[in-house]
Amino acid sequence: MSTARVLLVDDRSENLLALEAILQGLPVNTIAVTSGEEALKRLLAEDYAAILLDAQMPGMDGFETARHIKQREKTRHTPIIFLTAADRDAHLAMRGYSVGAVDYITKPFDPWMLRTKVKVFIDLWAQGQALRQTSERTKDLREREEHLRRRLGAAHASLAEWAEKRGGDEELERILGMLEPDSR
């Protein structure tokens, strides 16, 4: 199974370095970008367990970036945690939630709290990956089973035809009965 990725989006490189340090040691690859536009490009190429998104950036801000992320089928379910240096403004927080954020955290924040929240999304991503793999394996096994059933049915029909020509062999009839394909 592949390693989860977390997309870090902030226009300030020192904030990106701090986020990478906070997440260090978790089972995750961090991808750092400095703009909403770069984030959207990365999201076209790869899946992410979560996105840590600065709300206030020049150009495309975090809110607009989140709106684009949530409009795309591929990324609409990717959890977004907004991070901002803005004071605890209820209006900004509501704006973040209205564009699809799962959380809105103001700086300074407790690094262990952020780390714990990101770990939850990493675990959920890993469980989703495991479920997808199990589903694919189940589908493959069902296809294989159907193929084998068809082959068994064809073999049974050929053997039954041969037994009919041979006529009245009880042992052959018993074997044919054991090989009778299920009617599932």
C-alpha positions in Angstrom: 0.0 0.0 0.0 1.3 3.5 -0.8 2.1 6.1 1.7 -0.5 8.9 2.4 0.3 12.4 1.2 -0.7 15.7 2.8 -0.7 18.8 0.7 0.7 21.9 2.5 -0.4 25.2 1.0 1.0 28.5 2.3 2.6 31.5 0.6 5.3 31.7 3.4 8.1 29.2 3.1 8.8 29.4 6.9 5.2 28.3 7.6 5.7 25.4 5.2 8.9 24.4 7.0 7.1 24.6 10.4 4.3 22.4 9.1 6.7 19.8 7.7 8.5 19.7 11.1 5.2 19.2 13.0 4.2 16.3 10.7 7.7 14.7 10.7 7.6 11.1 12.0 4.0 10.5 10.8 3.5 7.9 8.1 3.0 10.6 5.4 4.7 12.3 2.5 4.3 16.1 2.7 4.1 18.1 -0.5 4.6 21.8 0.0 3.4 24.5 -2.4 3.2 28.3 -2.2 0.0 29.1 -3.9 -3.6 28.0 -4.6 -2.8 27.6 -8.3 0.1 25.2 -7.5 -2.2 23.3 -5.1 -4.8 22.8 -7.8 -2.2 21.5 -10.2 -0.8 19.0 -7.7 -4.4 17.8 -6.9 -4.8 16.9 -10.6 -1.9 14.6 -10.4 -2.1 12.9 -7.0 -4.5 12.0 -4.2 -4.1 13.4 -0.7 -5.2 12.3 2.7 -5.6 15.9 3.7 -4.9 19.5 2.8 -3.5 22.1 5.2 -4.5 25.4 3.6 -3.5 28.9 4.5 -6.7 31.0 4.3 -5.0 34.3 3.4 -2.6 34.2 0.5 -2.0 36.7 -2.3 -3.6 35.9 -5.6 -6.0 33.0 -5.2 -6.7 32.9 -1.5 -7.4 29.7 0.5 -11.2 30.2 0.3 -11.2 30.3 -3.5 -8.7 27.4 -3.7 -11.0 25.3 -1.4 -14.0 26.2 -3.6 -12.2 24.8 -6.6 -11.1 21.7 -4.7 -14.7 20.9 -3.6 -16.1 21.4 -7.2 -13.9 18.7 -8.6 -15.2 15.2 -8.5 -11.7 13.8 -7.8 -11.0 16.0 -4.8 -14.3 16.9 -3.3 -14.0 14.5 -0.4 -10.4 15.5 0.5 -10.4 17.0 4.0 -9.3 20.6 4.2 -8.0 22.2 7.4 -7.7 25.9 7.1 -4.8 27.6 9.0 -4.7 31.3 9.4 -2.9 34.0 11.3 -6.1 36.1 11.3 -7.7 36.7 14.7 -10.5 34.4 15.7 -13.1 36.0 13.4 -16.3 33.9 13.4 -17.1 35.3 9.9 -13.9 34.0 8.4 -14.3 30.6 10.1 -17.9 30.3 8.8 -16.6 31.3 5.4 -14.0 28.4 5.6 -16.6 25.9 6.7 -19.0 27.1 3.9 -16.5 26.2 1.2 -15.9 22.7 2.7 -13.3 22.9 5.4 -13.4 20.2 8.1 -11.6 22.6 10.5 -10.4 26.2 10.8 -7.4 26.8 13.1 -6.0 30.1 14.0 -2.3 30.7 14.6 -0.6 30.3 17.0 -1.9 26.7 17.5 -0.9 23.7 19.5 1.3 21.6 17.1 0.3 18.4 18.9 -3.3 19.2 18.3 -2.7 19.7 14.5 -0.5 16.6 14.4 -3.3 14.5 16.0 -5.9 15.8 13.6 -3.8 15.1 10.6 -3.0 11.6 11.9 -6.8 10.9 12.0 -7.1 11.8 8.3 -4.0 9.7 7.5 -5.6 6.7 9.2 -8.9 7.3 7.4 -7.1 7.5 4.1 -5.3 4.2 4.8 -8.5 2.5 5.8 -10.1 3.7 2.5 -7.1 2.4 0.6 -7.5 -1.0 2.3 -11.2 -1.1 1.5 -10.6 -0.2 -2.1 -8.0 -3.0 -2.4 -10.3 -5.5 -0.7 -13.1 -4.5 -3.1 -10.9 -4.9 -6.1 -9.7 -8.3 -4.9 -13.3 -9.4 -4.2 -14.2 -8.3 -7.7 -11.3 -10.2 -9.2 -12.2 -13.4 -7.2 -15.8 -13.2 -8.3 -14.8 -12.9 -12.0 -12.4 -15.8 -11.5 -15.2 -17.9 -9.8 -17.6 -17.1 -12.7 -14.9 -18.1 -15.3 -14.4 -21.4 -13.4 -18.1 -22.1 -13.2 -18.4 -21.6 -16.9 -15.5 -24.0 -17.5 -17.0 -26.5 -15.1 -20.4 -26.3 -16.8 -18.8 -26.9 -20.2 -16.8 -29.8 -18.9 -19.9 -31.3 -17.3 -21.9 -30.9 -20.5 -19.1 -32.6 -22.5 -18.8 -35.4 -20.0 -22.6 -35.9 -19.9 -22.7 -36.1 -23.6 -19.9 -38.7 -23.6 -21.6 -40.7 -20.8 -24.9 -40.7 -22.8 -23.1 -42.2 -25.8 -21.4 -44.8 -23.6 -24.7 -45.7 -21.9 -25.6 -46.8 -18.3 -22.4 -46.5 -16.4 -23.4 -46.0 -12.7 -19.9 -44.9 -11.6 -19.8 -42.3 -14.4 -23.3 -41.1 -13.4 -22.2 -40.7 -9.8 -19.2 -38.6 -10.9 -21.4 -36.5 -13.1 -23.7 -35.9 -10.1 -20.7 -34.6 -8.1 -19.6 -32.3 -10.9 -23.0 -30.8 -11.4 -22.5 -27.0 -11.4 -24.4 -25.1 -8.7 -27.4 -23.1 -10.0 -26.3 -19.9 -8.2 
